[in-house]
Amino acid sequence: MKTETLGHMTKGWFIGNFEPSLYRTNDVEVAVKEYKTGDREEEHYHKIATEYTVVLNGKVRMFGQVFSDGDIIVAEPGDATDFECLEEAVTVVVKIPGANNDKYLTRAGK
């Protein structure tokens, strides 16, 4: 048996090709992300990976829309979005494949 805590992981990422990681692979990346109201990420897109975001609780804005408990957002390669936490939130994010250096800021994100 092996145990770990999310607090030891980088920004909640616990599976993927990075350290620390519970399972090192380029096939997928998985994270549990905790956000405080007002947290933001700049507008970006991925050229290779599809990113699945599940809102476990809270309220966030992506793609100019508001999402909350139970919503699943699929960002396919080339889909650009920013991120804003409107109300404390927890998300699960899965990126397939786990493509290192596959985050590109748009002009709006620069």
C-alpha positions as CSV (number, residue, x, y, z in Angstrom):
1,M,0.0,0.0,0.0
2,K,1.1,3.5,-0.7
3,T,-0.4,6.8,0.5
4,E,0.1,10.5,-0.3
5,T,-1.7,13.8,0.1
6,L,-2.8,16.3,-2.4
7,G,-0.9,18.9,-0.5
8,H,2.3,17.3,-1.6
9,M,1.3,17.4,-5.3
10,T,2.0,20.3,-7.6
11,K,-1.3,22.3,-8.0
12,G,-3.3,19.1,-7.4
13,W,-1.7,17.1,-10.3
14,F,-1.1,13.6,-9.0
15,I,-0.9,11.4,-12.2
16,G,1.2,12.4,-15.2
17,N,4.8,13.0,-16.4
18,F,6.0,15.3,-13.6
19,E,7.3,15.1,-10.1
20,P,5.9,14.4,-7.7
21,S,3.5,12.0,-9.3
22,L,1.9,8.8,-8.0
23,Y,2.0,7.3,-11.5
24,R,4.4,8.8,-14.0
25,T,3.0,8.6,-17.6
26,N,2.6,10.6,-20.8
27,D,-0.8,8.9,-21.4
28,V,-2.9,11.0,-19.1
29,E,-2.7,13.7,-16.4
30,V,-5.2,13.8,-13.5
31,A,-5.7,16.5,-10.8
32,V,-8.0,17.5,-8.1
33,K,-7.9,21.3,-8.1
34,E,-9.1,23.6,-5.2
35,Y,-9.9,27.2,-6.0
36,K,-10.8,30.2,-3.9
37,T,-13.3,32.9,-5.1
38,G,-11.5,35.2,-7.6
39,D,-8.8,32.7,-8.6
40,R,-8.1,33.0,-12.3
41,E,-6.1,31.4,-15.1
42,E,-5.2,33.2,-18.3
43,E,-6.8,32.4,-21.6
44,H,-5.0,29.4,-23.1
45,Y,-5.5,26.3,-25.3
46,H,-3.9,23.0,-26.0
47,K,-2.7,21.8,-29.4
48,I,-2.6,18.1,-28.5
49,A,-4.5,17.3,-25.3
50,T,-8.3,17.2,-24.7
51,E,-9.0,18.5,-21.2
52,Y,-12.0,17.3,-19.2
53,T,-13.0,19.4,-16.2
54,V,-15.6,18.1,-13.7
55,V,-17.0,20.7,-11.3
56,L,-17.4,18.8,-8.1
57,N,-18.7,21.8,-6.2
58,G,-18.7,25.5,-6.5
59,K,-19.1,27.8,-9.4
60,V,-16.6,28.6,-12.2
61,R,-16.6,30.5,-15.5
62,M,-15.1,28.9,-18.6
63,F,-15.8,29.6,-22.3
64,G,-17.9,32.6,-21.2
65,Q,-20.4,30.4,-19.4
66,V,-21.0,29.6,-15.8
67,F,-20.7,26.0,-14.6
68,S,-21.5,24.5,-11.2
69,D,-21.9,21.2,-9.3
70,G,-21.8,18.2,-11.6
71,D,-21.1,20.0,-14.8
72,I,-18.4,18.6,-17.1
73,I,-16.6,20.8,-19.6
74,V,-14.7,19.3,-22.5
75,A,-12.0,21.5,-24.1
76,E,-10.7,19.9,-27.3
77,P,-7.4,20.8,-29.0
78,G,-7.6,24.4,-30.2
79,D,-10.5,25.4,-27.9
80,A,-9.3,28.6,-26.0
81,T,-10.7,29.6,-22.6
82,D,-9.8,31.5,-19.5
83,F,-10.9,30.4,-16.1
84,E,-12.4,32.3,-13.2
85,C,-13.6,30.9,-9.9
86,L,-16.9,32.6,-9.0
87,E,-17.4,30.8,-5.7
88,E,-15.0,28.4,-3.9
89,A,-14.8,25.3,-6.1
90,V,-13.2,21.9,-6.4
91,T,-12.7,20.4,-9.8
92,V,-11.3,17.1,-11.2
93,V,-9.3,17.7,-14.4
94,V,-8.2,14.9,-16.8
95,K,-6.0,15.7,-19.8
96,I,-5.6,13.1,-22.5
97,P,-2.8,12.6,-23.6
98,G,-0.6,14.0,-20.9
99,A,1.3,16.3,-23.2
100,N,4.1,18.2,-21.5
101,N,4.5,21.8,-22.6
102,D,1.1,21.8,-24.4
103,K,-0.3,25.0,-22.9
104,Y,-0.4,28.0,-25.2
105,L,-1.5,31.5,-24.1
106,T,-3.7,33.4,-26.5
107,R,-3.3,37.1,-27.2
108,A,-5.9,37.8,-24.5
109,G,-3.9,35.6,-22.1
110,K,-0.6,37.4,-22.7
